[in-house]
Amino acid sequence: MNSGPLQVLIVEDSPADAKLLECELRKGGMEFNAVRVDTEPDFITALNHEWDIVLCDWQLPQFDCQRALNLLQSSVQNDVPFIVVSGSIGQDDAVTMMKSGAADYLLKDRLGRLAAAVRQALDKRQAGRAVIRATEALRLSEARLAEAQRMARLGSWGWEPVSGRVWWSEAMFWLLGLDRATTTPGLAAFLSVLHPDDRPIAIARAQKVEASWRSYVDAIAPSSAQPSTDMLVADDDVFAHDFRVLRPDGIQMWIHSRARVTLGSMGRAVYVEGTDIDITERKRNEEIIKASEERHRRLMDVLPDAVFVNSGGKIVFCNPSCVRLFGAEQPAEILGRCPFEFFHPDYHSLIQHRIATMLGKSESVPGIDEKIVRIDGRTVPVYVVATPIKDNGVNAVLVVLTDLTERERTLTLLRSVLDSVTDGILTVNDSGVIQSANPATEKIFGYTQHELMGQSLNIIVPSVFERADEQGVPGFSGHVAPIVGVRGEFTGRRADGSTIPLEMTIAEFELDTERRFTAVVRDIAARKLLEEQFIQAQKMEAVGLLAGGVAHDFNNLLTVICGYAEMLRLNLTGLSGDHALVQYASSIHEAGERASGLTSQLLAFSRKTILSPRVLDLNNLIEHLGKMLHRLIGEDITISLIFDSNLRPVKADPGQLEQVLINLAVNARDAMPCGGRLTIETSEFVLGENDLHAHVVKPGRYARIRITDTGTGIPKNIQARVFEPFFTTKAVGKGTGLGLATAYGILRQAGGSIHVESEPGSGTAFTILLPTVLEERFKDTRDLTHPIAPRGSETILVVEDEPALSRLVQFVLESQGYKVISTSSGSEALAAANSQKERIDLLLTDVVMPGMSGCEVADAFRKLWPGLKVLYASGYTTDTVIRYGIEAQESVFIEKPFTPLALARKVRQTLDDHNETKSDDAMKIAEAVRLQFGAPVGATGEEIELHQTAKPN
């Protein structure tokens, strides 16, 4: 039979039936080439070719099945199997054809065993040809038998049981290691060299011979011996077995002994002939093979990968790892089942194609990722490698599966990490081509991952290549070599063409022997802006410290200047307003007030003013302030107020907050010389960790005030400086440059912030953030009567280290009826108190003094007079609040510089336990008083009263 496809001759007049036969052969797994004929001439012509099988229809219109068989038997291919295929052949006709030499017959409606019948016929033909070849070879080799036996290590022997005659060939003596001269051929000599465990088998074989020689066997072996005859290999009258031989020369070997018994007419053994061949090498190879098979079996048992064999659509072998992977407990749960039962349906079509490819080409297929479905229903990812093999001569497929569960878990974790990080992560090959990118890269550069794949890194970070080009370094590896492992700043290019500052780190790694790079990219635009804002804030802090220090040094001097000027004015009330002394006093007072105002603004900017924070309703405060703003900024500017009705309250000093809003409104008025619109809007705002203001104020919930105008705007290059003190864009004499600086300081001291946004020609927007509180809104319960200069008769101890200021305080208080004891230090005050017989009603002390501080003086006095009222005075509250333990909310405090009237009122209020407050209604009264007496806009209550008393009656 040819090693290639079968050559099949089909004698059939129906093409459809012929196709049916071909289909059945394919279903049986047979590869063949078929030719159909339906006439005798075509059949005769076809016999000129070599065929492996002939399939012939029983009924042919122009041809006879018997005739076809006769023609085949008379040709040179007379041993080609002939199978009759019929739709209605009778039993007698079938028997006739079989007797004539047909190999088999089949009915057309039962073609299921066609492939098996063809195989059986071919096997029988092959066996027949083998017998013929063996017979011919035996005949040709008889002349060379002796030499062949020696070379083949084969001995032959014969025995006539009737006569007892035994003969051995020369090779037989050599094979058994016996001396021909001293050895009598026979069973006894044979048994003498056999292994003791193998002798019963040889005896049992001899006992199969007729009883005519049993007495001989009994003579050499006890009759009680019962050898195991089931171990004999018998085929009719042929016996064969492998024996171990222990030669006299010490050589141990294996022989294969084969015997044939010829029986006479009486059924008695008349002749026995046999051969013994040396199979020591074969046995040794079998042991090697057996050991190798054992090693492979053990390898399969310990192999972590699952292995199974698919033969004929069934699993015929599986290792323990396969049993575990499929979720079974025993191999029996898997063996015999179709492999497709364990593979996910999505892969069935692909698997069928791979199997067809392997069996058709006898080649392995590349490994791929698939999924299996375990017995418990769980889906498991696997990597599948398969190769075609032979399983007992049948085409089969060896499949190896690697469990990818851990790999998938790792990849899922890696994908989760890459998807969650805010930095862009890219992999780049040695040519600078992007291989992968995470979602953050899309957000940074505006390209999708699909758009980035296969593109050069140059499209998003061209500055990397520009640096290298300046150094004359070719190739991507040369470009990045100097910066591998070093974090650097670069300029990136987005999909829309805009540029962004980047921070990038490049690391090198090797994958599949190829050089690769990982680039971690971070958008630092927000950080750059924060750095600029932080630097600006630091600069403002530094300027604020300087401004606060300068203001503190002036406070004592201004208090003296303004106090005496005011006292001088009060004492000149009898003179005409045109009198030179009155004019001189007014000029001194006016200059002092202006200096005091500048000092107050400097303190506000440096956040060193004393605040009286209250829980405020911003909407109400802005609504009442809006009425005054209409008169302040003019009728050609429209004011729009937009309120968030759900706005939470804030805690701030209302007077200071009004000053901030007035300063911003005045700046807006100056930016709209031809009129326009001023919008003040309130809303709630939640500040996050990454917001631009997060470095200035803490993240949380804030009330937001947005003041927007339609004015000329502020150029970009000066926006960062607008909050600096003394910086102004107004003409000389039109502004001091402290308005926005003051607003900045007040808001920062209140825990808030202010930010500017502006485009030249498009107006300006200031955004104020103030932290909200959960306390109830403040309710003003003050006495709103017009303030007057208070008087008293109590004893007041004054501790002030500045002599001029000490004399002024004593003069003012004594003029109001008080008894004053003036001292310049804490020790002097304690000495004066000890010598004082009368009770001291009030201690008025400076906070910052050489030796004992004001707080220490007060503590010492309270030990002497528990419940003693104390009034602190200072011009620099950082010292008082932080270093000297004075808190404005809990202690009675008067800030320098102060006016005589303010001092008199504060002393009276302290003695009477009244706290100075300020409400919206009070502001209305104060505004009315200002208008009545012509006081300047923005003047304090004390200034209004003094302005009133200074006017001539």
ABEGO torsion letter per residue (X at the ends): XBABBBBBBBBBABAAAAAAAAAAAAAAGBBBBBBBBABAAAAAAAAABBBABBBBBABBAABBAAAAAAAAAABAAAABBBBBBBAABBAAAAAAAAAAGBABBBBAABAAAAAAAAAAAAAAAAAAAAAAAAAAAAAAAAAAAAAAAAAAGBBBBBBBAAAGBBBBBAAAAAAAGBBAAABBBEAAAAAAABBAAAAAAAAAAAAABBAAAAAAAAAABBAABBBBAAABBBBEABBBBBBBBBBAAGBBBBBBBBBBBBBBAAGBBABBBBBBBBAAAAAAAAAAAAAAAAAAAAAAAABABBBBBBBGGBBABBBAAAAAAAGBABAAAABGBBAAAABBAAAAAAAAAAAAAAAAAGBBBBBBBBBBBBAAGBBBBBBBBBBBBBBGGBBBBBBBBBBAAAAAAAAAAAAAAAAABABBBBBBBAAGBBABBBAAAAAAAGBBAAAABGBBAAAABAAAAAAAAAAGBBEAAAAAAAABGBBBBBBBBBAAGBBBBBBBBBBBBBBGGBBBBBBBBBBAAAAAAAAAAAAAAAAAAAAAAAAAAAAAAAAAAAAAAAAAAAAAAAAAAABBAABAAAAAAAAAAAAAAAAAAAAAAAAAAAGABBBBBBBBBAAAAAAAAAAAAAAAAEAABBBBBBBBAABBBBBBBAAAAAAAAAAAAAAAAAABAAEEBBBBBBBBBBBBAABAAAAABBBEBBBBBBBBBABAEBBAAAAAAAABBGBBABBBGABAGAAAAAAAAAAAAAGBBBBBBBBBGAEBBBBBBBBBBABBBBBBABBABBBBBBBBABBBBBBBABAAAAAAAAAAAAAAGBBBBBBABAAAAAAAAAABABBBABBBBBABBBEBBAAAAAAAAAAABBGBBBBBBBABAAAAAAAAGBBAAABBBBBOBBBAAAAAAAAAAAAAGBBBBBBAAAAAAAAAAAAAAGBBBGBBAAAAAAAAAABBX
